[in-house]
Amino acid sequence: MGGARARDEDDGRLSVLGMGFKTVRRRNARLTNGFRSRAQMEQMAREIAAIDGNVELGEIQWRTFADGFPNIFVNNAEQVHGRHVAFLASFHNASVIFQQLSVIYSLPKMFVASFRLILPFFPTGTFERVDKEGEIPTAVTMARMLSTIPHSRGGPTDMIVFDIHALQERFYFGDSVTPLFCSGIPLLLAKLERLEDAADVVIAYPDEGACKRFHNFFSKYDEVVCTKVREGDKRIVTIKEGKPVGKHVVIVDDLVQSGGTLIECAKVLRREGASAVSAYVTHGVFPNESWRRFTDPAAGFANFWITDSCPQTVNACSGVSPFDVLKLAGSIAHALNI
């Protein structure tokens, strides 16, 4: 579920410590028992190391005491002294956050040269505002927790996040963390260029918020904007602008939960003449295995692209049509060298 990266100040080498590993020496690892997603985060760390020859894999032991609380040990901790360290985290479930925060708060104080947190999916990003008195904006809570990461010798923590729900959330973080907001959209663009019907691709957004968030990435494409209106207790999806007739329409959003909105969008787009419908989300959350809805041919999705930011989903739907998992390792390796 996590990993730490360290680079020697003299030789430019990097080490990765990971929650996906019981013991990791260089590029050899054994998995711990427990969380189902650890294999995927280990795989991501290995892919980063394969891309960047300066990356080493480090050592963390993830265990628990009899009462269930974490018993965590950073092997050879003295080897991170004076090195640039990063932690590859997965906050995909509330139950796994505490033990990772324990390490995230500790590594900067191990006399490291600098510290960087890689959090591909910021899980509470959709709860960023209060529409009714009494609601709790947990995006602010999470940002405050991460803003208390201690300084390393190099100063505040850098944090890499992919396609956070709203860009204004950068201002929720305090001065002890500097967020770098990256995107998985370039991976989608590369896929779209290789489609047989690439000339007929149109980008669609399930709502105006997604359009505002991603419109600038798709300047070369025509676009369709959908909107949701209420009719009693129902939410009805309609097309606000754009023409899908005869086009391969690709619906783009930052994340998917149950998938209901995407399915309704697809119905409307096909009804209005789209020749094919596909979808892309950076974060395939899919609680309660809701991804299975899209494997039904009746759902009518030619492709469904997701990244590997949510390891539990990758574990479940890799190799299952219409899903295609896009790897973030190259984007992370690039961000680590900015």
TAGINOR-V192686 format. One record per pair of residues at least 12 apart in sequence whose ideal C-beta (glycine too) atoms are under 6 Angstrom apart, sorted by sequence separation. I is the first residue (numbers start at 1). GAP is how many residues later the second one is. D is the distance in Angstrom with one decimal. If there is no record, write none. Layout:
i=I gap=GAP d=D
i=I gap=GAP d=D
This chain:
i=61 gap=12 d=4.5
i=127 gap=12 d=5.1
i=3 gap=13 d=4.5
i=4 gap=13 d=3.4
i=29 gap=13 d=5.6
i=226 gap=13 d=5.7
i=227 gap=13 d=4.4
i=3 gap=14 d=5.8
i=60 gap=14 d=5.5
i=124 gap=14 d=4.1
i=125 gap=14 d=5.4
i=211 gap=14 d=5.0
i=251 gap=14 d=5.5
i=3 gap=15 d=3.5
i=124 gap=15 d=4.6
i=203 gap=15 d=4.6
i=225 gap=15 d=4.7
i=2 gap=16 d=5.9
i=59 gap=16 d=3.4
i=225 gap=16 d=5.0
i=2 gap=17 d=3.6
i=59 gap=17 d=5.9
i=87 gap=17 d=5.6
i=164 gap=17 d=5.7
i=225 gap=17 d=5.9
i=262 gap=17 d=5.4
i=308 gap=17 d=5.4
i=1 gap=18 d=3.8
i=20 gap=18 d=4.3
i=124 gap=18 d=4.7
i=159 gap=18 d=5.3
i=161 gap=18 d=5.9
i=203 gap=18 d=4.7
i=224 gap=18 d=3.2
i=304 gap=18 d=4.7
i=223 gap=19 d=5.5
i=303 gap=19 d=5.3
i=304 gap=19 d=5.1
i=305 gap=19 d=5.1
i=306 gap=19 d=6.0
i=307 gap=19 d=4.9
i=308 gap=19 d=5.8
i=156 gap=20 d=5.0
i=157 gap=20 d=4.7
i=158 gap=20 d=5.3
i=159 gap=20 d=4.8
i=160 gap=20 d=5.1
i=161 gap=20 d=5.8
i=162 gap=20 d=5.1
i=163 gap=20 d=5.3
i=202 gap=20 d=4.8
i=203 gap=20 d=5.0
i=204 gap=20 d=4.1
i=205 gap=20 d=5.2
i=206 gap=20 d=5.3
i=224 gap=20 d=5.3
i=249 gap=20 d=4.9
i=308 gap=20 d=5.9
i=20 gap=21 d=4.1
i=21 gap=21 d=5.9
i=156 gap=21 d=5.9
i=163 gap=21 d=5.9
i=301 gap=21 d=4.8
i=303 gap=21 d=6.0
i=305 gap=21 d=5.8
i=307 gap=21 d=5.2
i=20 gap=22 d=3.3
i=27 gap=22 d=5.9
i=85 gap=22 d=5.4
i=156 gap=22 d=5.6
i=162 gap=22 d=5.5
i=202 gap=22 d=5.9
i=279 gap=22 d=5.9
i=284 gap=22 d=3.7
i=278 gap=24 d=4.8
i=244 gap=25 d=4.8
i=249 gap=25 d=4.5
i=256 gap=25 d=4.6
i=278 gap=25 d=3.9
i=279 gap=25 d=5.0
i=280 gap=25 d=4.3
i=281 gap=25 d=5.8
i=282 gap=25 d=5.2
i=285 gap=25 d=5.7
i=295 gap=25 d=6.0
i=147 gap=26 d=5.1
i=255 gap=26 d=5.4
i=276 gap=26 d=4.6
i=283 gap=26 d=5.1
i=284 gap=26 d=5.4
i=291 gap=26 d=4.9
i=18 gap=27 d=5.0
i=85 gap=27 d=4.4
i=147 gap=27 d=3.4
i=149 gap=27 d=5.9
i=237 gap=27 d=4.2
i=247 gap=27 d=5.8
i=248 gap=27 d=6.0
i=283 gap=27 d=5.5
i=286 gap=27 d=5.2
i=149 gap=28 d=5.9
i=237 gap=28 d=5.4
i=244 gap=28 d=5.2
i=245 gap=28 d=3.6
i=248 gap=28 d=4.4
i=249 gap=28 d=5.2
i=250 gap=28 d=4.7
i=251 gap=28 d=4.5
i=252 gap=28 d=5.1
i=253 gap=28 d=5.2
i=254 gap=28 d=5.6
i=255 gap=28 d=3.9
i=256 gap=28 d=5.9
i=257 gap=28 d=5.3
i=16 gap=29 d=4.9
i=70 gap=29 d=4.0
i=83 gap=29 d=5.9
i=84 gap=29 d=5.0
i=143 gap=29 d=3.7
i=147 gap=29 d=5.3
i=244 gap=29 d=5.9
i=246 gap=29 d=5.5
i=284 gap=29 d=4.3
i=27 gap=30 d=5.5
i=32 gap=30 d=5.1
i=80 gap=30 d=5.4
i=81 gap=30 d=4.5
i=83 gap=30 d=5.7
i=84 gap=30 d=4.7
i=85 gap=30 d=5.3
i=86 gap=30 d=3.7
i=87 gap=30 d=5.5
i=88 gap=30 d=4.7
i=89 gap=30 d=4.9
i=139 gap=30 d=5.8
i=143 gap=30 d=4.9
i=147 gap=30 d=5.2
i=244 gap=30 d=4.1
i=255 gap=30 d=5.6
i=26 gap=31 d=6.0
i=82 gap=31 d=5.5
i=146 gap=31 d=5.5
i=237 gap=31 d=5.2
i=259 gap=31 d=5.3
i=70 gap=32 d=5.9
i=80 gap=32 d=5.4
i=86 gap=32 d=5.6
i=91 gap=32 d=4.9
i=140 gap=32 d=5.2
i=185 gap=32 d=4.5
i=258 gap=32 d=4.8
i=24 gap=33 d=4.4
i=77 gap=33 d=5.7
i=259 gap=34 d=5.3
i=266 gap=34 d=5.7
i=24 gap=35 d=5.2
i=1 gap=36 d=5.9
i=23 gap=36 d=5.6
i=1 gap=37 d=5.8
i=115 gap=37 d=4.3
i=114 gap=38 d=5.3
i=128 gap=38 d=5.3
i=214 gap=38 d=5.4
i=16 gap=39 d=5.8
i=22 gap=39 d=6.0
i=122 gap=39 d=5.0
i=125 gap=39 d=5.0
i=126 gap=39 d=4.9
i=226 gap=39 d=5.1
i=1 gap=40 d=4.9
i=14 gap=40 d=4.7
i=112 gap=40 d=5.0
i=113 gap=40 d=5.5
i=114 gap=40 d=3.2
i=117 gap=40 d=5.7
i=125 gap=40 d=3.4
i=13 gap=41 d=5.5
i=14 gap=41 d=4.2
i=15 gap=41 d=4.0
i=16 gap=41 d=4.6
i=17 gap=41 d=3.6
i=109 gap=41 d=5.4
i=113 gap=41 d=5.4
i=128 gap=41 d=5.5
i=3 gap=42 d=4.3
i=12 gap=42 d=5.3
i=14 gap=42 d=5.8
i=16 gap=42 d=5.8
i=108 gap=42 d=4.7
i=115 gap=42 d=5.1
i=116 gap=42 d=4.4
i=117 gap=42 d=4.5
i=118 gap=42 d=4.8
i=119 gap=42 d=5.4
i=120 gap=42 d=5.0
i=122 gap=42 d=5.0
i=13 gap=43 d=5.9
i=15 gap=43 d=4.1
i=17 gap=43 d=4.7
i=19 gap=43 d=5.6
i=45 gap=43 d=5.7
i=210 gap=43 d=4.8
i=108 gap=44 d=3.9
i=104 gap=45 d=6.0
i=202 gap=45 d=4.2
i=204 gap=45 d=4.9
i=200 gap=47 d=5.2
i=201 gap=47 d=5.1
i=202 gap=47 d=5.0
i=203 gap=47 d=5.7
i=204 gap=47 d=4.7
i=206 gap=47 d=5.5
i=200 gap=48 d=5.1
i=41 gap=49 d=5.4
i=203 gap=49 d=5.7
i=197 gap=51 d=5.0
i=4 gap=54 d=5.9
i=206 gap=55 d=5.1
i=206 gap=59 d=5.0
i=9 gap=73 d=5.6
i=6 gap=74 d=4.9
i=8 gap=75 d=5.3
i=7 gap=76 d=5.8
i=6 gap=77 d=3.7
i=7 gap=77 d=4.1
i=6 gap=78 d=6.0
i=6 gap=79 d=4.3
i=4 gap=81 d=5.2
i=5 gap=81 d=3.5
i=4 gap=82 d=5.9
i=4 gap=83 d=4.4
i=2 gap=85 d=5.3
i=3 gap=85 d=3.3
i=2 gap=86 d=5.3
i=2 gap=87 d=4.4
i=1 gap=89 d=4.3
i=165 gap=89 d=5.6
i=163 gap=91 d=4.7
i=188 gap=92 d=4.8
i=1 gap=95 d=5.8
i=2 gap=98 d=5.2
i=184 gap=98 d=4.2
i=4 gap=103 d=5.9
i=9 gap=104 d=5.4
i=188 gap=117 d=5.8
i=163 gap=119 d=4.0
i=162 gap=120 d=5.7
i=184 gap=123 d=4.5
i=187 gap=139 d=4.2
i=162 gap=147 d=5.8
i=182 gap=149 d=5.9
i=182 gap=153 d=5.6
i=121 gap=162 d=4.9
i=160 gap=175 d=4.9
i=121 gap=188 d=4.3
i=120 gap=189 d=3.8
i=121 gap=189 d=5.7
i=120 gap=208 d=5.8
i=118 gap=214 d=6.0
i=92 gap=218 d=5.5
i=92 gap=220 d=5.6
i=90 gap=221 d=5.6
i=41 gap=270 d=5.6
i=40 gap=271 d=3.4
i=37 gap=274 d=3.5
i=40 gap=274 d=5.0
i=37 gap=275 d=5.0
i=40 gap=275 d=5.8
i=51 gap=278 d=5.9
i=36 gap=279 d=5.9
i=51 gap=279 d=5.7
i=48 gap=281 d=4.8
i=52 gap=281 d=4.6
i=47 gap=282 d=3.5
i=51 gap=282 d=4.3
i=48 gap=284 d=5.6
i=44 gap=285 d=5.8
i=48 gap=285 d=5.1
